[in-house]
C-alpha cells in the first residue's frame, strides 16, 4: 500500500507567498505527516505552481494546528528573520526592483498601473470650534477682495490657526484669490509644517480660476521643499492645464508623474487621454488606453466619450466602431453624453444610417434625448439630404414632447432651406411662433428669408422683412444677403437699394459674402441705370471691387493692369469668397460681350489657384470639371478647353481614349441648372460632346469623335481665343 507525504518547505526570504503544499494525485490514505524546516541562509529551489485551491489550503492548515502540536509557521521562520531578512545582500535591492520573471497566478488579477484609490480623508474628532470657524470663513468670503481688506479681516480670527482650523477655513473659501492669500498667510504664520493636503486644496481652488501658472509655482515649491506630490496633486495640475488649453504642459506633468513612479488614477487617466486626443496624437491615445486596459483599468463613460470624439474629428468610422466594441466588451452602458458624442462622430464620418441605428438604440435603452442629441441627428439627416427621415424625426419630437431649443428649431429650418422644403418650413416657423419658450429669433427669420429667396418668393420675403421691422428683430448680414439676392433675381433693384440702406442704418456691416451677392446682381443688370444703383451699394461695401469692375470695362487698359487690380482685390478677400468673386466678374464681362476679358479673368483665376480641380488628366481620360463655376465661367472654360484640344490635335500629340465634362446635377429644388445651360453652349459650339446615359450631369466624347470634329472645323475665333 502506497503512502503519501506532505512536505512543508520554507520559501525564499524575498518572497511573501504563503507556504506551498504538494499533494499526490493518488487516493490519499491517512498516514503520518512530517514537516521539514530549513534554517540555512541559502535560498531553496523554486517551488512549482500551487495547484491547490485556497479553501483547501485553509482547511488543511486548520487541521494541522488542531491535530499536530508542532511549532507554528511563525516560530519556524523566526530564525530566518534574524538572519536572512535582517541583512539583505547589497545586490538584492536591484533584483527586487527589476525581477527577471515572476510567475503570475491566472486566478488572481494583475497588478494595476492605476491607483484606484484617491487620497483618503483624514479622520477628525469633534471640534467645538467648527461653527465659529465656518462663520468666520463666510465673513472672509463676503469681505472686499483687496489684499489689505482681507488681511485686516484675518486679524479677527476667533481661534488660533492650528492645522485643523486652518484646513477647515481653507476648504470653506470660495474665490480663488482669497484661497491663495489665506494659504500664503498660513505659511507666513509658521505655526505648523505645511503638508500635501494644504497644497491640494489651494490648487483645486486655483483650478476653478484656470490659474495654471500659480498652480505650477506651488508644485515647484512642493518639489523644492520635498513635500510629496500625490495623485490628487498631479491630477489637479494636469486637468488645469487641459482646461487652460496648455496641452503641452499637461503632457509634461503627466510624464513627470510617471518618472516619479506614482501611478495615475482613473481621473488623471481620462484627463490625459483627452489631452492627447486634442493634440491629435491618436497613436499615443490608443497606446495609453491599451496599457490601462491591460493593467485592469475599467474605462468610464468619459474615457469612451473622449475616444469617440477623437475618432469623430478625424472622420474615422473604424475607430468609432472600435469604441462601440470596447464599450460592449467592458460592459459600460453609454450615458447621454457618450451617445451625443458618438452621434456627432457618425455625422462627421458620413454614416447617417449608423447614426440612426445608434439613436434608436439609445431610445430603446430608456434614455430620453436632449436638445443636443436631436440637433446632431437633424444635422446628419440634412447633410445626407434625408428629408423624409428628418420630417419623421420632427413628428416624433412633437408627439413625444422631446425638449426643443432655439438651436434645434433653427437647425431644422436651415435643413428645410437646404432641401427646399418650403411648406414644411412654414409649418415649423408657425409652430415656433406658438411656442412659449422658443419664439423665432434673428436666425429663424434668416432661415425663412433664405427659403423664400431661394424659391423666388419675393412678396413673402419682403413681408417677412417688414414683420422683422415691426417686431424689432435684428436683420443680420446673412438675412440681408438672402433678401438682396432674392430681389436681384426678381430685377427689383429699387427695393434692393432700400433694403441695403435700412440694413446699413441698423448696423449691418457688409462682409465678402454680401459683396459677392451685390456683384452677382451687377451681372444681372441690363440697363445702365440699374447697374449704377447696385454699384452705389457696392461702393459703400467694397470700393476696390467697384474700381475693378470699371477697369474691366475699359478696353484700352492692358493685361498687366488688369492683373494688378485683380490681385489687389483678391488678396484682401476671404478665401471662401475669392472664387465667387472671379465667377461674377467673368459673368459681368460676358454679359457685356467682352469675351476677351472673361478669358483673361479665367486665366488669372487659374493662376492664383481659384480653380484647382478644373482640369483632371489620367492616361485614359481627360476631364473638365465646371461644377464650381458660374454659367458664364463654365462657358468660358469650355471655350478655352476646346481651343486647347483643337491645337493638340493639330500638333498630332498623344490623346486619351475618352474626354468628359462634369457639370453635376443640382439636388437642391431651386438649383439653377448649370447642366442645361452647358448643354446649350455645347450645341452652339458644335462640340463633339453628348450627354452620358450612365450618369446625369456628365458629357462625354471619344478620341475619334474629337479628331473627326477638328478635321471638319475651320479655326474659330471663339474657340481659339
C-alpha positions in Angstrom: 0.0 0.0 0.0 1.5 3.3 -1.1 1.8 6.1 1.4 1.6 9.8 0.6 3.5 12.5 2.2 3.1 16.3 2.5 6.3 18.2 2.6 6.4 21.7 4.0 9.1 23.9 2.6 10.0 27.4 3.7 10.2 29.8 0.8 12.9 32.4 -0.2 13.0 35.3 2.2 12.5 37.8 -0.6 9.1 36.2 -1.4 5.9 36.9 0.5 3.8 34.0 -0.7 2.2 31.5 1.6 3.8 28.0 2.1 3.2 25.8 -0.8 1.9 22.3 -0.5 2.3 19.4 -2.9 -0.3 16.7 -3.0 -0.2 13.4 -4.8 -2.8 12.7 -7.4 -3.4 9.2 -5.9 -6.1 8.5 -3.5 -5.0 9.6 0.0 -4.7 7.2 2.9 -4.2 8.6 6.4 -0.6 8.2 7.3 2.0 10.0 9.3 2.9 13.6 8.3 6.2 15.2 9.0 7.5 18.7 8.4 10.9 19.8 7.3 12.2 23.2 8.2 15.3 24.8 6.8 17.4 27.3 8.7 20.0 27.8 6.0 20.6 31.3 4.6 20.7 29.7 1.1 17.5 30.0 -0.9 15.8 26.7 -1.7 14.9 25.8 -5.2 11.8 27.5 -6.6 8.5 25.6 -6.0 6.3 24.6 -8.9 3.0 26.4 -9.2 0.4 25.9 -6.5 -2.5 23.9 -7.8 -4.4 23.6 -4.5 -7.5 25.6 -4.1 -7.2 28.4 -1.4 -10.1 27.0 0.6 -8.5 23.5 0.8 -5.3 25.2 2.0 -7.0 27.0 4.8 -8.8 23.8 5.9 -5.5 21.8 5.8 -3.8 24.5 8.0 -6.6 24.4 10.5 -6.4 20.6 10.7 -2.7 20.7 11.2 -3.0 23.2 14.0 -5.6 21.1 15.7 -4.1 17.6 15.2 -0.4 18.4 15.4 1.4 20.1 18.2 4.4 21.0 16.1 5.8 24.6 16.1 3.7 27.1 14.1 5.0 28.7 10.8 5.9 32.0 12.5 8.0 30.0 15.1 9.7 28.1 12.3 10.5 31.3 10.4 11.8 33.2 13.5 15.4 32.2 13.0 15.2 33.3 9.3 14.0 36.7 10.3 17.0 37.3 12.4 19.5 36.2 9.8 18.3 36.4 6.2 15.7 39.1 6.4 17.5 41.5 8.7 20.6 42.0 6.5 19.7 41.7 2.8 22.5 41.3 0.3 23.7 44.5 -1.4 22.7 43.3 -4.9 19.2 42.3 -3.7 17.7 45.7 -4.0 18.3 45.7 -7.7 16.8 42.3 -8.0 13.7 43.3 -6.1 13.1 46.4 -8.2 13.5 44.6 -11.5 12.7 40.9 -11.3 13.6 38.9 -14.4 10.4 36.8 -14.4 7.6 36.2 -11.9 5.0 33.5 -12.3 1.5 35.0 -12.0 -1.4 33.1 -10.9 -4.1 33.4 -13.6 -6.8 33.1 -11.0 -5.7 36.4 -9.5 -5.9 39.8 -11.2 -2.8 41.6 -12.4 -1.4 44.5 -10.5 -3.0 47.6 -12.0 -0.9 50.5 -13.3 -3.7 52.7 -11.9 -4.0 53.7 -8.3 -7.8 53.1 -7.9 -7.9 54.9 -4.6 -7.9 58.6 -4.2 -6.3 60.2 -1.2 -8.1 59.2 2.0 -9.8 61.8 4.1 -8.3 62.5 7.5 -10.4 61.4 10.4 -11.1 64.3 12.7 -12.6 64.2 16.1 -15.5 66.5 17.0 -14.2 70.1 17.1 -16.4 72.5 19.1 -14.8 75.4 17.2 -16.2 74.4 13.8 -19.3 76.7 13.9 -17.2 79.7 14.8 -14.7 78.9 12.1 -17.3 78.4 9.4 -18.9 81.7 10.3 -15.5 83.4 10.1 -14.9 81.8 6.6 -18.3 83.1 5.5 -17.2 86.6 6.6 -13.9 86.2 4.7 -15.9 85.3 1.5 -18.0 88.4 1.9 -15.2 90.9 2.6 -13.5 93.1 0.0 -11.2 91.2 -2.4 -8.3 93.5 -1.9 -5.3 92.2 -0.1 -5.4 94.9 2.6 -9.1 94.3 3.4 -8.5 90.5 3.5 -5.5 90.7 5.8 -7.4 93.1 8.1 -10.3 90.6 8.3 -7.9 87.8 9.2 -6.9 89.7 12.4 -10.4 88.8 13.8 -9.9 85.1 13.5 -11.8 83.6 16.5 -9.3 80.7 17.3 -5.6 80.2 16.8 -4.8 78.9 13.3 -4.0 75.3 14.2 -3.6 72.7 11.4 -7.2 71.6 11.7 -8.6 75.1 12.0 -6.6 76.4 9.0 -7.6 73.5 6.8 -11.3 74.0 7.6 -11.1 77.7 6.7 -9.1 77.0 3.5 -11.8 74.5 2.4 -14.6 77.0 3.0 -13.2 79.8 0.9 -14.8 80.3 -2.5 -12.9 82.9 -4.6 -9.5 81.5 -5.7 -7.8 84.9 -4.9 -8.8 84.6 -1.3 -7.8 81.0 -1.1 -4.4 81.8 -2.4 -4.0 84.8 0.0 -5.1 82.7 3.0 -2.7 79.9 2.0 0.2 82.4 1.9 -0.9 83.9 5.3 -0.9 80.4 6.9 2.6 79.7 5.6 3.8 83.1 7.0 2.5 82.2 10.4 4.7 79.1 10.5 2.6 77.5 13.2 2.9 74.0 11.8 4.6 72.4 8.8 2.6 72.6 5.5 1.8 69.2 4.0 0.3 67.9 0.8 -3.3 68.4 1.6 -3.0 72.2 2.0 -1.4 72.5 -1.4 -4.0 70.2 -3.0 -6.9 72.3 -1.6 -5.3 75.5 -2.8 -4.6 74.1 -6.2 -8.2 72.9 -6.7 -9.4 76.4 -5.9 -6.9 77.9 -8.4 -8.1 75.4 -11.0 -11.5 77.0 -10.9 -9.9 80.2 -12.0 -7.7 78.5 -14.5 -4.6 79.9 -12.8 -2.2 77.3 -14.2 0.9 79.5 -13.6 0.2 79.8 -9.9 -0.5 76.1 -9.7 2.7 75.2 -11.4 4.6 77.6 -9.0 3.1 75.8 -6.0 4.0 72.4 -7.5 7.6 73.5 -7.9 7.6 74.8 -4.4 6.5 71.4 -3.2 9.3 69.8 -5.0 11.9 72.2 -3.7 10.6 71.7 -0.1 10.5 68.0 -0.5 6.7 67.8 0.0 5.2 64.7 -1.6 3.1 65.2 -4.7 0.3 62.6 -4.7 -2.4 61.6 -7.2 -4.6 64.5 -6.4 -1.8 67.0 -6.9 -0.8 65.7 -10.3 -4.5 65.3 -11.4 -5.2 68.9 -10.4 -2.2 70.2 -12.4 -3.0 68.1 -15.5 -6.7 68.9 -15.5 -6.0 72.7 -15.0 -3.5 72.6 -17.9 -6.2 70.9 -20.0 -8.8 73.5 -19.1 -6.4 76.3 -19.9 -5.6 74.7 -23.3 -2.0 74.2 -22.3 -1.9 70.7 -23.6 1.9 70.5 -23.8 2.1 71.4 -20.1 -0.4 68.7 -19.3 1.7 66.1 -21.2 4.9 67.4 -19.5 3.4 66.9 -15.9 2.0 63.5 -16.8 5.5 62.3 -17.9 6.9 63.8 -14.7 4.3 61.8 -12.7 5.4 58.6 -14.4 9.1 59.2 -13.8 8.4 59.5 -10.0 6.9 56.0 -10.1 3.4 57.3 -9.0 0.6 55.6 -10.8 -2.2 57.7 -12.2 -5.8 57.2 -11.0 -8.8 57.0 -13.2 -9.5 60.7 -13.2 -5.9 61.6 -14.3 -6.1 58.8 -16.9 -9.3 60.2 -18.5 -7.9 63.7 -18.5 -4.6 62.8 -20.2 -6.5 60.8 -22.8 -8.5 63.9 -23.6 -5.3 66.0 -23.8 -3.6 63.6 -26.3 -6.8 63.5 -28.3 -7.0 67.3 -28.6 -3.3 67.3 -29.7 -4.2 64.8 -32.4 -1.9 62.1 -31.1 -4.1 59.2 -32.0 -1.4 56.6 -31.6 -0.5 57.9 -28.1 -4.1 57.8 -27.1 -4.6 54.2 -28.2 -1.3 53.1 -26.6 -2.2 54.7 -23.3 -5.7 53.2 -23.5 -4.4 49.7 -24.2 -1.8 50.0 -21.5 -4.5 50.9 -18.9 -6.8 48.1 -20.1 -4.1 45.5 -19.9 -3.5 46.6 -16.3 -7.0 46.0 -15.2 -8.4 49.6 -15.6 -12.1 49.8 -16.5 -12.7 52.9 -18.6 -15.6 55.0 -17.6 -18.1 56.7 -20.0 -15.9 59.9 -20.0 -13.0 58.0 -21.4 -15.1 56.4 -24.2 -16.6 59.9 -24.9 -13.0 61.1 -25.4 -12.2 58.3 -27.8 -15.4 58.7 -29.7 -14.9 62.5 -30.2 -11.3 61.9 -31.3 -12.3 59.4 -34.0 -15.2 61.6 -35.0 -13.0 64.6 -35.6 -10.9 62.5 -37.9 -14.0 61.0 -39.6 -12.6 57.6 -38.7 -15.6 55.1 -38.9 -13.4 52.1 -38.0 -12.3 54.0 -34.8 -15.9 54.7 -33.9 -16.8 51.1 -34.3 -13.8 50.2 -32.1 -15.2 52.4 -29.4 -18.6 50.7 -29.6 -17.0 47.2 -29.4 -14.8 48.2 -26.4 -17.9 49.5 -24.6 -19.7 46.2 -25.2 -16.6 44.2 -24.1 -16.1 46.2 -20.9 -19.8 46.2 -20.1 -20.1 50.0 -19.9 -23.6 51.3 -20.6 -23.3 54.6 -22.6 -24.9 57.6 -21.0 -26.4 60.6 -22.8 -23.1 62.4 -23.2 -21.5 59.4 -24.8 -24.4 58.9 -27.2 -24.3 62.6 -28.2 -20.5 62.4 -28.8 -20.9 59.2 -30.9 -23.7 60.7 -32.9 -21.7 63.8 -33.8 -18.8 61.5 -34.7 -21.1 59.4 -37.0 -22.1 62.7 -38.7 -18.5 63.7 -39.4 -17.7 60.2 -40.6 -20.6 60.4 -43.1 -22.6 57.5 -41.7 -26.2 58.6 -41.4 -27.6 55.1 -41.3 -25.4 54.1 -38.4 -26.3 57.3 -36.6 -30.0 56.5 -37.0 -29.4 53.0 -35.6 -27.4 54.3 -32.7 -30.2 56.8 -31.9 -32.8 54.1 -31.9 -30.6 52.0 -29.6 -30.4 55.0 -27.2 -34.1 55.5 -27.2 -34.6 51.7 -26.7 -32.4 51.7 -23.7 -34.7 54.1 -21.9 -32.6 57.3 -22.3 -34.5 60.4 -23.3 -32.7 62.5 -26.0 -32.0 66.1 -25.2 -31.7 69.2 -27.5 -28.1 68.4 -28.3 -28.9 64.8 -29.4 -31.7 65.9 -31.7 -29.7 68.8 -33.2 -26.8 66.4 -34.0 -29.3 64.0 -35.7 -31.0 66.7 -37.7 -27.7 68.0 -39.0 -26.8 64.4 -40.1 -30.1 64.0 -41.9 -29.8 67.4 -43.5 -26.2 66.8 -44.7 -27.3 63.4 -46.1 -30.4 65.0 -47.7 -32.6 62.6 -45.9 -35.7 64.8 -45.9 -38.2 62.0 -45.1 -36.2 60.8 -42.0 -35.8 64.4 -40.8 -39.5 65.1 -41.1 -40.4 61.8 -39.3 -38.0 62.8 -36.5 -39.7 66.2 -36.2 -43.1 64.4 -35.8 -41.6 62.2 -33.1 -40.3 65.2 -31.3 -43.8 66.7 -31.2 -45.6 63.5 -30.2 -43.1 62.6 -27.5 -42.7 66.2 -26.3 -38.9 65.9 -26.5 -37.1 69.1 -25.4 -36.6 71.8 -28.1 -34.5 74.9 -28.0 -33.5 77.7 -30.4 -30.6 75.8 -31.8 -32.7 72.8 -32.7 -35.5 74.8 -34.2 -33.1 76.9 -36.3 -31.2 73.7 -37.4 -34.5 72.3 -38.6 -35.3 75.5 -40.5 -31.8 75.5 -42.1 -32.3 71.9 -43.1 -35.6 72.8 -44.8 -33.8 75.6 -46.6 -31.0 73.2 -47.8 -33.6 70.7 -49.0 -36.1 73.2 -50.5 -38.9 72.1 -48.1 -40.7 75.4 -48.2 -44.1 74.2 -46.9 -42.6 72.3 -44.1 -40.5 75.3 -43.1 -43.7 77.4 -42.9 -45.3 75.0 -40.6 -42.3 74.8 -38.4 -42.0 78.6 -38.3 -45.6 79.0 -37.3 -45.0 76.3 -34.6 -42.2 78.4 -33.2 -44.5 81.5 -33.1 -46.9 79.5 -30.9 -44.2 78.3 -28.6 -43.8 80.0 -25.2 -40.1 79.4 -24.9 -38.7 79.3 -28.4 -40.1 82.3 -30.3 -38.4 83.0 -33.6 -35.2 85.0 -33.3 -33.0 86.7 -35.9 -31.5 83.4 -37.2 -35.0 81.9 -37.5 -36.1 84.8 -39.7 -32.8 84.5 -41.7 -33.5 80.8 -42.5 -37.0 81.8 -43.7 -35.6 84.6 -45.8 -33.2 82.0 -47.3 -36.1 79.7 -48.2 -38.2 82.4 -49.8 -35.2 83.9 -51.5 -34.1 80.6 -53.0 -37.6 79.9 -54.2 -38.0 83.3 -55.7 -40.9 84.1 -53.4 -40.2 87.9 -53.3 -43.5 89.1 -51.8 -43.3 86.7 -48.9 -39.7 87.6 -48.3 -40.5 91.3 -48.3 -43.4 90.7 -46.0 -41.1 88.9 -43.6 -38.7 91.8 -43.8 -41.5 94.2 -42.8 -42.5 91.9 -40.0 -39.0 92.0 -38.6 -39.0 95.8 -38.6 -42.3 95.9 -36.7 -41.2 93.4 -34.1 -37.8 95.0 -33.7 -36.0 91.8 -34.7 -32.4 92.5 -35.9 -31.6 91.9 -39.5 -28.2 90.2 -39.6 -25.8 90.2 -42.6 -26.8 86.7 -43.7 -30.5 87.7 -43.8 -29.6 90.8 -45.7 -27.6 88.8 -48.2 -30.5 86.4 -48.8 -33.0 89.2 -49.3 -30.8 91.2 -51.7 -30.2 88.0 -53.8 -33.9 87.4 -54.0 -34.7 91.0 -55.0 -31.8 91.0 -57.5 -33.1 87.9 -59.3 -36.5 89.4 -59.5 -35.0 92.6 -61.0 -36.5 94.7 -58.2 -33.4 96.9 -57.9 -35.3 99.8 -56.2 -36.4 97.6 -53.3 -32.9 96.1 -53.1 -31.3 99.5 -52.6 -33.9 100.3 -49.9 -33.2 97.1 -48.0 -29.5 97.6 -48.2 -29.8 101.2 -46.9 -32.0 100.0 -44.0 -29.6 97.2 -43.1 -26.6 99.6 -43.0 -28.6 102.0 -40.9 -29.3 99.2 -38.4 -25.7 98.4 -38.0 -25.2 95.6 -40.5 -21.5 95.5 -41.7 -21.2 94.2 -45.2 -18.9 91.2 -45.5 -17.4 89.5 -48.5 -20.4 87.2 -49.0 -22.7 90.2 -49.2 -20.3 91.9 -51.6 -20.3 88.8 -53.8 -24.1 88.9 -53.8 -24.1 92.5 -54.9 -21.5 91.6 -57.6 -23.8 88.8 -58.9 -26.7 91.3 -59.1 -24.5 93.6 -61.2 -24.1 90.7 -63.7 -27.9 90.6 -64.0 -28.3 94.3 -64.8 -29.3 95.0 -68.4 -29.7 98.8 -68.1 -27.0 101.2 -67.1 -29.2 103.0 -64.6 -29.9 99.7 -62.8 -26.2 98.9 -62.7 -25.4 102.3 -61.3 -27.9 101.6 -58.4 -26.3 98.4 -57.5 -22.8 99.8 -57.8 -23.7 102.6 -55.5 -24.4 100.0 -52.8 -21.3 98.1 -53.6 -19.3 101.3 -53.4 -20.3 101.6 -49.7 -19.4 97.9 -49.1 -16.2 97.5 -51.1 -14.8 100.5 -53.2 -11.9 98.4 -54.6 -14.4 96.0 -56.2 -16.2 98.8 -57.9 -12.9 100.1 -59.3 -12.1 96.6 -60.7 -15.5 96.4 -62.4 -14.9 99.8 -64.1 -11.3 98.8 -65.1 -12.5 95.6 -66.7 -14.9 97.7 -68.9 -12.1 99.9 -70.2 -10.8 98.1 -73.3 -7.8 100.4 -73.6 -6.1 99.0 -70.5 -3.6 96.2 -70.9 -3.5 92.8 -69.3 -0.8 93.7 -66.7 -3.1 96.5 -65.4 -6.0 94.0 -65.1 -3.7 91.6 -63.4 -2.5 94.1 -60.7 -6.0 95.3 -60.0 -7.3 91.7 -59.7 -4.5 90.6 -57.4 -5.1 93.7 -55.2 -8.8 92.8 -54.7 -8.4 89.0 -54.3 -5.6 89.3 -51.7 -7.9 91.4 -49.5 -10.8 88.9 -49.8 -11.6 85.9 -47.6 -10.5 82.6 -49.2 -14.0 81.2 -49.5 -15.2 84.3 -51.4 -12.4 84.6 -53.9 -13.7 82.1 -56.5 -17.3 83.5 -56.3 -15.8 87.0 -57.0 -14.0 85.7 -60.0 -17.1 83.9 -61.3 -19.2 87.0 -61.0 -16.6 89.2 -62.7 -16.5 86.7 -65.7 -20.3 86.8 -65.9 -20.2 90.6 -66.0 -17.7 90.6 -68.9 -19.7 88.0 -70.8 -23.0 89.9 -70.4 -21.2 92.9 -72.0 -19.9 90.7 -74.8 -16.3 91.3 -73.6 -15.2 87.7 -74.1 -11.5 88.5 -74.2 -11.6 89.9 -70.6 -13.6 86.9 -69.5 -10.8 84.6 -70.8 -8.2 86.7 -69.1 -10.0 86.5 -65.8 -10.3 82.7 -66.1 -6.6 82.6 -66.7 -5.9 84.8 -63.6 -8.3 82.7 -61.5 -6.4 79.5 -62.5 -3.1 81.2 -62.0 -3.9 82.2 -58.4 -5.3 78.8 -57.5 -9.0 79.6 -57.5 -9.9 76.6 -59.7 -7.7 73.8 -58.5 -9.9 70.9 -59.8 -10.9 72.4 -63.2 -8.7 70.0 -65.2 -8.1 66.4 -64.3 -6.0 64.1 -66.5 -5.3 60.4 -66.5 -3.8 58.1 -69.1 -7.3 57.0 -70.2 -9.4 60.2 -69.7 -9.2 64.0 -69.7 -11.9 65.7 -67.7 -13.2 69.3 -67.4 -14.9 69.8 -64.1 -17.1 73.0 -64.1 -19.2 72.2 -61.0 -17.7 75.1 -59.0 -18.1 77.7 -61.8 -20.9 80.0 -62.7 -22.7 79.7 -66.0 -20.6 82.4 -67.7 -17.4 81.0 -66.2 -18.4 77.4 -67.3 -19.0 78.7 -70.9 -15.6 80.4 -70.9 -13.8 77.3 -69.6 -15.4 75.1 -72.3 -14.3 77.5 -75.0 -10.8 77.6 -73.6 -10.6 73.8 -73.3 -11.9 73.2 -76.9 -9.4 75.7 -78.2 -6.6 73.9 -76.4 -7.8 70.4 -77.6 -8.0 71.8 -81.2 -4.3 72.8 -81.1 -3.3 69.5 -79.5 -5.0 67.5 -82.3 -3.4 69.8 -84.9 0.0 69.0 -83.5 -0.8 65.3 -83.5 0.1 64.8 -79.9 -0.9 61.8 -77.9 -4.6 61.8 -76.8 -6.5 59.6 -74.2 -9.4 57.4 -75.2 -12.1 59.5 -73.5 -12.9 63.1 -72.9 -15.6 64.3 -70.4 -17.1 67.4 -68.8 -18.7 67.4 -65.4 -21.4 69.9 -64.6 -23.1 68.0 -61.8 -26.8 67.8 -61.1 -28.2 70.2 -58.5 -30.0 68.1 -55.9 -31.5 71.3 -54.5 -35.1 72.1 -55.5 -34.1 75.6 -56.5 -30.7 74.9 -58.2 -30.2 76.9 -61.4 -29.4 74.0 -63.8 -25.8 74.5 -64.9 -26.1 71.3 -66.9 -28.9 72.6 -69.2 -27.0 75.9 -69.9 -23.8 74.0 -70.6 -25.6 71.6 -73.0 -26.9 74.6 -74.9 -23.4 76.1 -75.2 -22.0 72.7 -76.3 -24.6 72.7 -79.1 -23.8 76.3 -80.0 -20.1 75.4 -80.4 -21.0 72.2 -82.3 -18.6 70.4 -79.9 -18.5 66.6 -80.2 -19.8 66.0 -76.6 -23.0 64.2 -75.8 -24.9 63.6 -72.6 -23.8 60.5 -70.7 -26.5 57.8 -70.4 -24.9 56.4 -67.3 -24.6 59.5 -65.2 -26.5 62.7 -65.2 -24.6 66.0 -65.4 -21.8 64.4 -67.5 -20.9 65.0 -71.1 -18.5 62.6 -72.9 -16.7 62.3 -76.3 -14.3 59.7 -77.6 -10.9 60.3 -79.2 -12.3 59.5 -82.6 -15.1 62.0 -82.1 -12.7 64.8 -81.2 -10.3 64.1 -84.1 -13.2 64.0 -86.5 -14.6 67.3 -85.2 -11.2 69.0 -85.5 -10.9 67.8 -89.1 -14.3 69.1 -90.0 -13.9 72.5 -88.3 -12.2 75.7 -89.6 -10.3 77.6 -86.9 -12.9 79.6 -84.9 -12.2 82.9 -83.2 -14.4 82.0 -80.3 -12.8 78.6 -79.7 -9.2 79.6 -80.1 -9.5 82.8 -78.1 
